[in-house]
Structure formats: C-alpha cells, structure tokens
Amino acid sequence: MADILTFVLIGLYFFVLVGIGNWASKKIHNTEDYILAGRSLGFWVFTILIVCSICSGMTLLGVSGFGYTSGWPGIWEQIFVPLAAAFCIIFFGVKLQAIGKERGYLTVQDYLADRFESPRALRALSAVSGIIVSLIYLVGQYAAISIVLVWLFGIPHWQALLIAGVIITAYTVVGGLYAVSWTTLFQGGILIFGVLLMAPFVVMSAGGLTHINTVIAGIDPNFVEPWFPSPAYAAYAYATPEFLVSFGILLMVGLACAPHVVNNVLAAKEARYFKWAPLVAFAIYAVVMFLVKFTGFAVRSLVEEGKLVLPNAVNAQDYSFILGVEHAMPNVAFWALFAVIVLAAVMSTTDRLMLTVGTSFAWDIYKNIFRPSATDKEVLLVSKVAIVLGAGGTLLLAINPPEMLAWLIWMGIGVMLATFAVPLLAGLYWRGATGEGAIASMATGLVAAGIFGYYSKFVGSLPVHFSLYALVLSLAAMIVVSLLTARSSADVLDGTRTGWFIQSPRSAPRPGTPGATRLADKDSPRRE
C-alpha cells in the first residue's frame, strides 16, 4: 500500500508528464508537428519511442504473468518481442522514412493510399482497421494501469481507470507526438533503470535461478523445457513447437507493423539512425524482457514454497512482478520508486495508442475523405476530440478486465498482424501488389482475425495462434486478387521505392521529378 513518500513521488511523476505536455503544446504549429513532432526526433528519443511503443503494460505485468503460468517454454517471447523493434526499423523504417519525407506522408495510411493508388477506399479501410486494433490494445493497457493503481492505493477499479485516463489523455491531447515522445523517453529511462535495479533482487530472494528451476520442475517437469510437448495436455501447456512458430510470427511481425509502432519511423529526423537503432532497441528490450520473465519464474517458486500468496483475482498471475518486488524489497524507500517504475511501464504505450486513434480519425478519415478543405486548426481539434472519445470508450470496456492480460494484448497484436502485415510488406517489396489486392487482403485479414480469435477463445482451442490462419488468408487474398488485376503505375512504383530491396540500389526520384508524384498531386492516376 502507498505511504506519504509514494503519494508525493507519484504526484511528482504525474506533474512532470503534464508539464511535458504543456511544453510540447508550444511547439505545435501545424498538423505535421502534432502527428510527427515535426519529423525532429533524435536518435535516442526515436529509439526509445520504438521500444516503449512495443513495450506496453505487458512488459512488467503480462510478461511476468506469462512466466508464472508457462515457465521456460514461454521464454521465446523474450526474443520475439525485441526482434519486433529491429524488424520494424529495418524492413519498414528504412524505406518509409525516406519516401515519407519525399512524398509528405504523415501516417502509414498516407503510404498505403499513395502506393496502392486508392486515396479513399484503402485509406478508409486501413484507418478504421488501425482504430479498431488500437482500441483493442488500449483496453489491455488500461487493465494493466488499473492493476497498479488498485494495488497501490486500494481504490476501486473504476477510480483507478478514471485517474489513469485523465492524466494520459491530458498530456496526449495538448502535446501530440512531441509530448508522447518526450514522456516516453522519460518513462523508458525509468523502466529500464527500475527493472535492472529490482528484478535481480526478486530472483535472489527466491534462491537464484538454479533453485527456482528445481522448484518449478517439481510442479511440472516441462516447466524447465524449451517447449511443451504436442498436443497440449493442459490449459497452460499451449507453448508447443507449432504454437511457438505462430507465436514468433505474431510478436515479431505483428508488433512491427502495428500502426502505433510503424508510424514512429516517419518522425525520425535522419536516415542514419537506422544503422544502429535496430541493434540498440533489440539489446535494451531483450535485457528488460528476460529479467521480467525471470521474476515470473521466481514468484511461481515463492508461491509453491508457501512464501508468497497471489491475490484472489481472475488475473492473479499478472500481479507477479509487483508482489515479487514487494517480497524482495520491503524497504519503504524503494516502494515510492517502484510505484513510478510500474506506472511508467504501463503508461508508455497507452499514450501512443491514443494518439494513433486520434490522428487516424482526424487526418485519414475526416481530412482526407470527408472534408479535404479542413484547416490544420480544424484537424487538430477533431484529433483531440477523437482521443478523448477513444479514451472514454476504452475505459468503459476495461471495467471488466480479462482473465489474463497477456491474452487481450495478444488478441490486439493478432488483429494487427492479420490486417497490416501483408499490405505493408507486399506494398514495399512486391511490384505486382495492386490496390484491389491490398483491399482484399486487409478486409480478409480483419474479418478472419475476428472469426478465428472468437473461436479460439470461446469455442475450442487451436494448435497455433489464431492469427496465423488469418495471416495465411490475408496473404492468399493479396496474391490472387493482385494477379487478377492491373498493376499500379510505374511512376508510383518507382516513386514509392517498391522492389526487392531495403535500400534502393539507385538514387530514388526526388520531389518534383516525374517519378516522385506527390500525395497532393490531383492529376496523378488513382483508382479505388
């Protein structure tokens, strides 16, 4: 429970976040400033923003909870998730950052609309899809924040949600990506420092990894194996070899193509950042993820030995990291710092998701579909209203939290994978991908993800993650429909650097040349 020092430090933390938002608001002069921070993000701000956009409430709560329930077979998550940051920067970032500057993209929907010559149909579908997956993901983030605040202050769940929603919405609305990126740098630093400081104490308090392995092996010998045998013999034993293949694709590619993650590459100031950012992002996140997973193992061992008791809650395993630190570090001085660390972890993705919802609606739907004549001031206002409404709606949905936080977050990632992976990768690397193919692929993936996700949760278990089925159908739709329809124009393909390369082997067309048709060029060939 919180003491005076904890209240003071958390109050100071919230004050700093709102202060950053207020400072950021003074830097916003147009829509580009609000959505992309004026394309001004430096190396460390950009790299930590990528990491923390992926990080989410799952890093401290969901990862430790997954470690508690699965043991070592779930350790592959600690490789797959950090790889998502590297995958995004390499396979999406290098090209999108370059052509985004040349052709004036503010969102990934701008790219899709331009590359596939579908300024209305595909833009609308991708914007709506992005909003849907962001809202699903947001529910998981609010559930994570509520866990922390309920534990800290002993307040009702709905009050915890309201406090979190008001604070995050405030600085996101007023400061846009400037606020999100700088608060994320602040929160990311706190998270990294906190995990490095506290996770080893939890592991040591449980007797070290050797002792922990002995204890959890006594629960189930497969807890210390690299995977569970197939077919799954228990509800917790789903990390079989075939599931882990789908799990790797889900986390590495699904997170990388998530709109709230991939949009960040458009805000990087310089292309040279993409040389070292993948390695730095992977290394930082991998260290954090492994340490958090080990705390889940440690808490399972402590519970088995009767030294620790989880709360009576449907998502009890998601309290593992919190209770592990409480057991290992009872010193009051550490508690105030720990409270801020946990809040930083679960809030660092929430603000980016909220901004994605607001900008997708205001820029891609309102400005580019319904009201092309809208001014920057009008677009900014609509974006802020959309953020507030999106925050309010997801807060209501989060009132009844899921049994396992990790499941809800994986559901959101699964929809992202099925919806965005194929259109983005095909658009960037296959010159034969067409607008009709992209629309068919995205629509098929979105519907299939909903069907298979519902089936896997409420009807019957599947041998692999549900998103793999949806991804295969999305890929099939892209290939079949693209082969049956006419290719995009050569000018657009050249101008968007489409082809089987990451960096163009030749100089890309510059703005104003025949191969660099701008988004705003109303005479460029388009189709729906």
C-alpha positions as CSV (number, residue, x, y, z in Angstrom):
1,M,0.0,0.0,0.0
2,A,1.1,3.5,-0.6
3,D,2.7,5.7,2.0
4,I,3.3,9.5,2.0
5,L,6.5,9.2,0.1
6,T,4.8,7.2,-2.6
7,F,2.0,9.6,-2.9
8,V,4.4,12.5,-3.3
9,L,6.6,10.8,-5.9
10,I,3.7,9.6,-8.0
11,G,2.2,13.1,-7.8
12,L,5.5,14.5,-9.0
13,Y,5.6,11.9,-11.8
14,F,2.2,12.9,-13.0
15,F,3.1,16.6,-12.7
16,V,6.2,16.0,-14.9
17,L,4.1,14.3,-17.5
18,V,1.5,17.1,-17.7
19,G,4.4,19.6,-17.7
20,I,6.0,17.9,-20.7
21,G,2.6,18.0,-22.4
22,N,2.3,21.8,-21.7
23,W,5.8,22.4,-23.0
24,A,5.1,20.3,-26.1
25,S,1.9,22.2,-26.9
26,K,4.0,25.4,-27.5
27,K,6.0,23.6,-30.3
28,I,2.9,22.7,-32.3
29,H,2.1,25.0,-35.2
30,N,0.5,22.6,-37.7
31,T,-0.7,19.1,-38.2
32,E,2.7,17.7,-39.0
33,D,4.0,19.0,-35.7
34,Y,1.2,17.3,-33.8
35,I,1.3,13.9,-35.6
36,L,5.0,13.6,-36.3
37,A,6.7,16.1,-33.9
38,G,7.9,18.0,-37.0
39,R,10.0,14.9,-38.1
40,S,12.5,16.1,-35.5
41,L,13.1,13.0,-33.3
42,G,16.8,12.4,-32.5
43,F,18.4,9.0,-32.2
44,W,17.7,8.2,-28.5
45,V,14.2,9.7,-28.5
46,F,13.3,7.8,-31.6
47,T,14.8,4.5,-30.5
48,I,13.3,4.6,-27.0
49,L,9.9,5.6,-28.6
50,I,10.0,2.5,-30.8
51,V,10.9,0.3,-27.8
52,C,8.3,1.7,-25.5
53,S,5.6,1.7,-28.2
54,I,6.1,-2.0,-28.2
55,C,6.7,-2.3,-24.5
56,S,3.2,-1.7,-23.1
57,G,1.6,-3.0,-19.9
58,M,2.6,-6.5,-20.9
59,T,6.3,-5.9,-20.2
60,L,6.1,-5.8,-16.4
61,L,2.7,-7.4,-15.8
62,G,1.9,-9.6,-18.7
63,V,5.4,-11.0,-19.2
64,S,5.9,-11.8,-15.6
65,G,2.4,-13.3,-15.5
66,F,3.1,-15.4,-18.6
67,G,6.4,-16.5,-17.0
68,Y,4.4,-17.5,-13.8
69,T,2.0,-19.7,-15.8
70,S,4.2,-21.2,-18.5
71,G,7.8,-21.4,-17.2
72,W,10.7,-21.7,-19.6
73,P,8.6,-22.7,-22.7
74,G,7.4,-19.1,-22.8
75,I,10.9,-17.7,-22.8
76,W,10.8,-17.4,-26.6
77,E,8.7,-14.3,-26.1
78,Q,11.9,-12.6,-24.8
79,I,13.5,-13.0,-28.3
80,F,10.4,-12.4,-30.5
81,V,9.3,-9.1,-28.9
82,P,12.7,-7.3,-29.1
83,L,13.0,-8.6,-32.6
84,A,9.8,-6.7,-33.4
85,A,11.6,-3.4,-32.8
86,A,14.5,-4.4,-35.1
87,F,12.1,-5.7,-37.7
88,C,10.1,-2.5,-37.8
89,I,13.1,-0.3,-38.1
90,I,14.9,-2.4,-40.8
91,F,12.0,-3.6,-43.0
92,F,9.6,-0.7,-42.6
93,G,11.7,2.2,-41.3
94,V,14.4,2.5,-43.9
95,K,12.0,2.9,-46.8
96,L,9.1,4.6,-45.2
97,Q,11.3,7.3,-43.5
98,A,12.9,8.2,-46.9
99,I,9.7,8.2,-49.0
100,G,7.7,9.8,-46.2
101,K,9.9,12.9,-46.3
102,E,9.9,13.0,-50.1
103,R,6.1,12.5,-50.5
104,G,4.8,14.1,-47.4
105,Y,3.4,11.2,-45.5
106,L,2.0,11.9,-42.0
107,T,0.6,8.4,-41.3
108,V,1.1,4.9,-42.7
109,Q,-2.3,5.2,-44.2
110,D,-0.8,8.0,-46.4
111,Y,1.7,5.5,-47.7
112,L,-0.9,2.8,-48.4
113,A,-3.2,5.2,-50.2
114,D,-0.4,6.5,-52.3
115,R,1.4,3.2,-53.1
116,F,-1.9,1.4,-54.0
117,E,-3.5,4.4,-55.7
118,S,-6.5,4.3,-53.5
119,P,-6.9,7.6,-51.8
120,R,-10.3,6.8,-50.4
121,A,-11.2,3.1,-50.2
122,L,-7.9,1.7,-48.9
123,R,-7.2,4.7,-46.7
124,A,-10.6,4.4,-45.1
125,L,-10.3,0.7,-44.5
126,S,-6.8,0.9,-43.1
127,A,-7.7,3.9,-40.9
128,V,-10.7,2.0,-39.5
129,S,-8.7,-1.1,-39.0
130,G,-6.0,0.9,-37.2
131,I,-8.5,2.4,-34.9
132,I,-10.1,-1.0,-34.1
133,V,-6.8,-2.7,-33.3
134,S,-5.6,0.3,-31.3
135,L,-8.8,0.3,-29.2
136,I,-8.5,-3.4,-28.5
137,Y,-4.9,-2.9,-27.4
138,L,-5.8,0.1,-25.3
139,V,-8.2,-2.0,-23.2
140,G,-5.3,-4.2,-22.3
141,Q,-3.2,-1.1,-21.4
142,Y,-5.9,0.3,-19.1
143,A,-6.4,-3.0,-17.4
144,A,-2.7,-3.0,-16.7
145,I,-2.7,0.5,-15.3
146,S,-5.7,-0.3,-13.1
147,I,-3.9,-3.3,-11.6
148,V,-1.1,-1.0,-10.5
149,L,-3.3,1.8,-9.1
150,V,-5.7,-0.6,-7.3
151,W,-2.7,-2.3,-5.7
152,L,-1.1,1.0,-4.7
153,F,-3.9,2.9,-3.3
154,G,-6.6,0.3,-2.5
155,I,-9.1,2.3,-4.6
156,P,-12.0,0.8,-6.7
157,H,-11.1,-0.4,-10.2
158,W,-13.2,2.3,-11.9
159,Q,-11.5,5.1,-9.9
160,A,-8.1,3.8,-10.9
161,L,-9.2,3.7,-14.6
162,L,-10.5,7.3,-14.4
163,I,-7.3,8.7,-12.8
164,A,-5.1,7.0,-15.4
165,G,-7.4,8.1,-18.3
166,V,-7.5,11.7,-17.3
167,I,-3.7,12.0,-16.8
168,I,-2.7,10.3,-20.0
169,T,-5.4,12.0,-22.1
170,A,-4.4,15.4,-20.8
171,Y,-0.8,15.4,-22.0
172,T,-1.5,13.5,-25.2
173,V,-4.3,15.9,-26.3
174,V,-2.3,19.0,-25.6
175,G,1.2,17.9,-26.8
176,G,0.7,15.4,-29.6
177,L,3.8,13.3,-30.6
178,Y,6.1,15.9,-29.1
179,A,4.6,15.1,-25.7
180,V,4.3,11.4,-26.3
181,S,7.9,11.0,-27.5
182,W,9.5,13.0,-24.6
183,T,7.3,11.5,-21.9
184,T,8.2,8.1,-23.4
185,L,11.9,8.9,-23.2
186,F,11.3,9.8,-19.5
187,Q,9.2,6.7,-18.8
188,G,11.5,4.4,-20.8
189,G,14.5,5.6,-18.7
190,I,12.6,4.9,-15.5
191,L,11.5,1.5,-16.7
192,I,15.0,0.3,-17.8
193,F,16.6,1.6,-14.6
194,G,13.9,0.1,-12.4
195,V,14.0,-3.4,-14.0
196,L,17.8,-3.5,-13.9
197,L,17.7,-2.5,-10.2
198,M,14.8,-4.6,-8.9
199,A,14.4,-7.8,-10.9
200,P,17.7,-9.4,-9.7
201,F,16.6,-8.9,-6.0
202,V,13.4,-10.9,-6.8
203,V,15.3,-13.7,-8.3
204,M,17.8,-13.8,-5.4
205,S,15.0,-13.7,-2.9
206,A,13.7,-17.0,-4.4
207,G,17.1,-18.7,-4.1
208,G,18.5,-18.0,-7.5
209,L,17.7,-19.5,-10.9
210,T,19.1,-22.9,-10.1
211,H,16.8,-23.3,-7.1
212,I,13.9,-21.7,-8.9
213,N,14.3,-24.3,-11.7
214,T,14.3,-27.1,-9.2
215,V,11.1,-25.9,-7.6
216,I,9.1,-25.2,-10.8
217,A,10.3,-28.6,-12.3
218,G,8.6,-30.2,-9.3
219,I,5.3,-28.6,-10.4
220,D,5.7,-29.9,-13.9
221,P,8.9,-31.2,-15.4
222,N,8.1,-29.4,-18.7
223,F,8.3,-26.0,-17.0
224,V,12.1,-26.2,-17.4
225,E,12.0,-27.5,-21.0
226,P,12.2,-25.2,-24.1
227,W,8.6,-26.0,-25.1
228,F,5.7,-28.2,-24.0
229,P,5.1,-31.5,-25.9
230,S,2.4,-31.6,-28.6
231,P,-0.5,-31.9,-28.4
232,A,-1.2,-29.6,-25.4
233,Y,-2.1,-31.7,-22.3
234,A,-3.2,-28.8,-20.0
235,A,-4.6,-25.3,-20.4
236,Y,-1.2,-23.7,-19.5
237,A,0.8,-26.1,-21.8
238,Y,0.0,-24.4,-25.1
239,A,3.6,-23.3,-25.9
240,T,4.1,-26.3,-28.2
241,P,6.6,-26.2,-31.1
242,E,3.9,-25.5,-33.7
243,F,2.4,-22.8,-31.4
244,L,5.8,-21.1,-30.9
245,V,6.3,-20.8,-34.7
246,S,3.0,-18.9,-34.9
247,F,3.8,-17.0,-31.7
248,G,7.1,-15.8,-33.2
249,I,5.4,-14.5,-36.3
250,L,2.7,-12.9,-34.2
251,L,5.1,-11.0,-32.0
252,M,7.9,-10.2,-34.3
253,V,5.9,-9.1,-37.4
254,G,2.5,-8.3,-35.8
255,L,4.0,-5.7,-33.4
256,A,6.4,-4.3,-36.0
257,C,3.5,-3.5,-38.4
258,A,1.2,-2.1,-35.7
259,P,0.1,1.5,-36.7
260,H,1.2,2.9,-33.3
261,V,4.7,1.5,-33.8
262,V,5.4,1.8,-37.6
263,N,4.1,5.4,-37.7
264,N,7.1,6.3,-35.5
265,V,9.6,5.8,-38.3
266,L,8.1,8.7,-40.2
267,A,9.1,11.0,-37.3
268,A,12.9,10.2,-37.3
269,K,15.0,13.2,-38.1
270,E,17.8,11.5,-40.0
271,A,18.1,8.2,-42.0
272,R,21.5,7.4,-40.5
273,Y,19.7,6.4,-37.2
274,F,18.5,3.2,-38.9
275,K,22.1,1.8,-38.9
276,W,22.4,1.3,-35.2
277,A,18.8,1.8,-33.9
278,P,17.8,-1.9,-34.6
279,L,20.6,-3.3,-32.5
280,V,20.3,-0.8,-29.7
281,A,16.5,-1.3,-29.5
282,F,16.8,-5.1,-29.5
283,A,19.6,-5.1,-26.9
284,I,17.8,-2.8,-24.5
285,Y,14.4,-4.5,-24.7
286,A,15.8,-8.1,-24.6
287,V,17.6,-7.4,-21.3
288,V,14.5,-5.9,-19.8
289,M,12.2,-8.7,-21.1
290,F,14.5,-11.5,-19.8
291,L,14.7,-10.0,-16.3
292,V,11.0,-9.6,-16.1
293,K,10.3,-13.1,-17.2
294,F,12.7,-14.4,-14.6
295,T,10.7,-12.6,-11.9
296,G,7.7,-14.6,-13.0
297,F,9.6,-17.8,-12.5
298,A,10.8,-16.6,-9.1
299,V,7.3,-15.7,-7.9
300,R,5.9,-19.1,-9.0
301,S,8.7,-20.7,-6.9
302,L,7.9,-18.5,-3.9
303,V,4.2,-19.3,-4.2
304,E,4.9,-23.1,-4.4
305,E,7.1,-22.9,-1.3
306,G,4.4,-21.0,0.6
307,K,6.4,-17.8,0.9
308,L,4.1,-15.7,-1.1
309,V,0.4,-15.7,-1.9
310,L,-1.2,-14.2,-5.0
311,P,-4.4,-12.2,-4.6
312,N,-7.8,-13.7,-5.2
313,A,-8.3,-12.2,-8.6
314,V,-9.1,-13.6,-12.1
315,N,-5.8,-12.2,-13.4
316,A,-3.8,-13.1,-10.2
317,Q,-0.7,-14.1,-12.2
318,D,-0.4,-10.5,-13.6
319,Y,0.5,-9.3,-10.1
320,S,3.7,-11.4,-10.1
321,F,6.2,-8.6,-10.7
322,I,4.5,-6.3,-8.2
323,L,4.3,-9.0,-5.4
324,G,7.8,-10.2,-6.2
325,V,9.3,-6.8,-5.6
326,E,7.2,-6.3,-2.5
327,H,8.5,-9.6,-1.1
328,A,12.2,-9.0,-2.1
329,M,12.5,-5.3,-1.3
330,P,10.2,-4.3,1.7
331,N,12.1,-1.1,2.3
332,V,9.7,1.9,2.1
333,A,12.3,4.0,0.2
334,F,12.2,1.6,-2.7
335,W,8.4,1.5,-2.8
336,A,7.9,5.0,-4.0
337,L,10.4,4.5,-6.8
338,F,8.9,1.1,-7.7
339,A,5.4,2.5,-8.0
340,V,6.6,5.1,-10.5
341,I,8.5,2.4,-12.4
342,V,5.4,0.2,-12.8
343,L,3.3,3.2,-13.9
344,A,5.9,4.2,-16.4
345,A,5.9,0.8,-18.0
346,V,2.1,0.5,-18.4
347,M,1.7,4.2,-19.5
348,S,4.5,4.3,-22.1
349,T,2.4,2.6,-24.8
350,T,-1.0,3.9,-23.9
351,D,-0.4,7.5,-24.9
352,R,1.0,6.4,-28.3
353,L,-2.1,4.3,-29.0
354,M,-4.4,7.2,-28.1
355,L,-2.6,9.5,-30.4
356,T,-2.9,6.9,-33.2
357,V,-6.6,6.7,-32.7
358,G,-7.0,10.5,-32.9
359,T,-4.7,11.0,-35.9
360,S,-6.2,8.1,-37.9
361,F,-9.7,9.5,-37.5
362,A,-8.8,13.2,-37.9
363,W,-6.2,13.0,-40.7
364,D,-7.1,9.9,-42.6
365,I,-10.9,9.9,-42.3
366,Y,-12.1,13.4,-41.6
367,K,-9.5,15.4,-43.6
368,N,-8.7,13.1,-46.5
369,I,-12.1,11.5,-47.0
370,F,-14.9,13.7,-45.7
371,R,-13.5,17.2,-45.6
372,P,-10.4,17.8,-47.8
373,S,-10.8,21.6,-47.2
374,A,-10.3,21.3,-43.4
375,T,-7.7,23.6,-42.0
376,D,-4.9,22.5,-39.7
377,K,-6.7,24.0,-36.7
378,E,-9.8,22.0,-37.6
379,V,-7.9,18.8,-38.0
380,L,-6.1,19.3,-34.7
381,L,-9.4,19.9,-32.9
382,V,-11.0,16.8,-34.4
383,S,-8.0,14.7,-33.4
384,K,-8.2,15.9,-29.8
385,V,-11.9,15.1,-29.6
386,A,-11.3,11.7,-31.1
387,I,-8.6,11.0,-28.5
388,V,-10.9,11.9,-25.7
389,L,-13.8,9.8,-27.0
390,G,-11.5,6.9,-27.7
391,A,-10.1,7.1,-24.2
392,G,-13.5,7.2,-22.7
393,G,-14.8,4.2,-24.7
394,T,-11.8,2.0,-23.9
395,L,-12.0,2.9,-20.2
396,L,-15.6,1.6,-20.2
397,L,-14.5,-1.6,-21.9
398,A,-11.7,-2.0,-19.4
399,I,-14.0,-2.0,-16.4
400,N,-14.3,-5.8,-16.6
401,P,-10.6,-6.9,-17.1
402,P,-9.7,-10.2,-18.9
403,E,-8.7,-13.3,-17.0
404,M,-5.2,-12.9,-18.4
405,L,-3.8,-9.6,-19.5
406,A,-1.4,-11.2,-22.0
407,W,-4.3,-12.8,-23.9
408,L,-6.1,-9.5,-24.6
409,I,-2.8,-7.9,-25.7
410,W,-2.1,-10.9,-27.9
411,M,-5.6,-10.6,-29.4
412,G,-4.8,-7.0,-30.4
413,I,-1.4,-7.9,-31.9
414,G,-3.1,-10.8,-33.8
415,V,-5.5,-8.4,-35.5
416,M,-2.6,-6.1,-36.3
417,L,-0.7,-8.9,-37.9
418,A,-3.6,-10.2,-40.0
419,T,-4.6,-6.8,-41.1
420,F,-1.5,-4.8,-41.8
421,A,1.5,-7.2,-42.3
422,V,0.7,-8.3,-45.9
423,P,-0.4,-4.9,-47.4
424,L,2.7,-3.2,-45.9
425,L,5.3,-5.9,-46.8
426,A,3.7,-6.5,-50.2
427,G,3.4,-2.8,-50.9
428,L,7.1,-2.1,-50.1
429,Y,8.7,-5.2,-51.7
430,W,6.4,-6.6,-54.4
431,R,5.8,-4.5,-57.5
432,G,2.9,-6.8,-58.5
433,A,0.8,-6.0,-55.5
434,T,-2.3,-4.0,-56.5
435,G,-4.8,-1.7,-54.8
436,E,-7.5,-4.2,-55.2
437,G,-5.2,-6.9,-53.7
438,A,-4.4,-4.7,-50.7
439,I,-8.1,-4.0,-50.0
440,A,-9.0,-7.7,-50.3
441,S,-6.0,-8.7,-48.1
442,M,-6.8,-6.2,-45.4
443,A,-10.5,-6.9,-45.3
444,T,-10.0,-10.6,-45.3
445,G,-7.4,-10.4,-42.5
446,L,-9.6,-8.2,-40.3
447,V,-12.7,-10.5,-40.7
448,A,-10.7,-13.7,-40.4
449,A,-8.9,-12.5,-37.3
450,G,-12.2,-11.7,-35.6
451,I,-13.6,-15.2,-36.5
452,F,-10.6,-17.2,-35.5
453,G,-10.0,-15.1,-32.4
454,Y,-13.5,-15.7,-31.2
455,Y,-13.3,-19.4,-32.0
456,S,-10.0,-19.9,-30.1
457,K,-11.3,-18.0,-27.0
458,F,-14.9,-19.2,-26.7
459,V,-15.4,-22.3,-28.8
460,G,-12.3,-24.5,-28.9
461,S,-8.5,-24.4,-28.8
462,L,-6.4,-24.2,-31.9
463,P,-2.9,-25.8,-32.3
464,V,-1.4,-22.5,-33.3
465,H,-2.2,-18.9,-32.6
466,F,-5.4,-17.8,-34.3
467,S,-3.7,-15.0,-36.2
468,L,-1.7,-17.4,-38.3
469,Y,-4.9,-18.7,-40.0
470,A,-6.0,-15.1,-40.7
471,L,-2.5,-14.2,-42.0
472,V,-2.5,-17.0,-44.5
473,L,-5.9,-16.0,-45.8
474,S,-4.8,-12.4,-46.0
475,L,-1.7,-13.4,-48.0
476,A,-3.8,-15.6,-50.3
477,A,-6.2,-12.7,-51.0
478,M,-3.3,-10.4,-51.8
479,I,-1.7,-12.8,-54.2
480,V,-4.8,-14.0,-56.0
481,V,-6.5,-10.6,-56.4
482,S,-3.3,-8.8,-57.4
483,L,-2.6,-11.4,-60.1
484,L,-6.1,-10.8,-61.5
485,T,-5.9,-7.0,-61.5
486,A,-3.8,-4.4,-63.2
487,R,-0.5,-3.2,-61.7
488,S,0.0,0.2,-60.1
489,S,1.5,2.8,-62.5
490,A,5.3,2.7,-63.0
491,D,5.7,6.2,-61.7
492,V,4.1,5.3,-58.4
493,L,6.1,2.1,-58.0
494,D,9.3,4.0,-58.7
495,G,8.4,7.0,-56.5
496,T,7.5,4.7,-53.6
497,R,10.7,2.7,-54.0
498,T,8.8,-0.6,-54.5
499,G,11.0,-3.6,-55.1
500,W,13.0,-6.4,-53.5
501,F,15.5,-4.2,-51.7
502,I,15.7,-2.4,-48.4
503,Q,17.8,0.5,-49.6
504,S,17.4,1.4,-53.2
505,P,20.4,0.4,-55.4
506,R,19.9,3.6,-57.4
507,S,19.0,7.1,-56.5
508,A,15.3,7.5,-55.7
509,P,13.3,10.1,-57.6
510,R,13.3,13.4,-55.9
511,P,10.3,15.6,-55.3
512,G,9.2,17.3,-58.5
513,T,10.6,14.7,-60.9
514,P,8.3,12.5,-63.0
515,G,8.8,9.5,-60.7
516,A,8.0,11.3,-57.5
517,T,4.3,12.1,-57.7
518,R,3.3,13.9,-54.6
519,L,0.3,12.9,-52.5
520,A,-1.2,16.3,-53.2
521,D,-1.0,16.0,-57.0
522,K,-4.6,15.7,-58.0
523,D,-3.7,14.8,-61.6
524,S,-1.8,11.6,-60.6
525,P,-3.5,8.4,-61.8
526,R,-5.7,6.9,-59.0
527,R,-8.2,4.2,-58.7
528,E,-10.4,2.9,-56.0
